[in-house]
Amino acid sequence: MKLPDHFIPFIPLAMPLAVTWATKHEKNILMSGVPLTPQQTEIAVRVGVKHSELVRILLTDAMPEPEPALLSQLAREVNYVGTDAAGITFGYGI
């Protein structure tokens, strides 16, 4: 995916915001999520997950909207998470 030229100057500002946002969601999922089932663990190992025992899954009604507003706007511009997305991974949190 090629980023639009007008997006490039915002990368140094957006990256720390994105890391903070993703870290917040990973912590929440790791605390509230459930471990993989044996079948899911088998799949994770097969696709190369190194520490499948650390993975947690949290079911939600909607994908989390990037925040703050600047990050949300930039994410929409590059279609980072579309409305048809079934999930997103934050480190070991799904």
C-alpha positions, 0 to 999 in steps of 0.5 A: 500500500502506498501512502498518500503524499499528504500523509507522510509529514504526519507519520512522526506524529502518528506513530507514537499515538498508534503505539500508545493506542495499540498498547492500551488495547493489548493490555485490556485484551490480555487482562480480559480476554480468554486463552486459545482453545486447543484447536486454536493453539494448534493453528497458531503453532502451525502458522508460526506463533512462538508463544501461543500460550500468551495469546488472548482473544476478546470478543467485542461488538465493534472494532476499536476506533483509533484515538485521538482524533488525528489518528482516527482521521489518518486511519480512515484515510488509508483504510487501516481498519475497514468496516468489514474487518473481523478482527485486529491483533495487538501484540498477543491480544486479538 
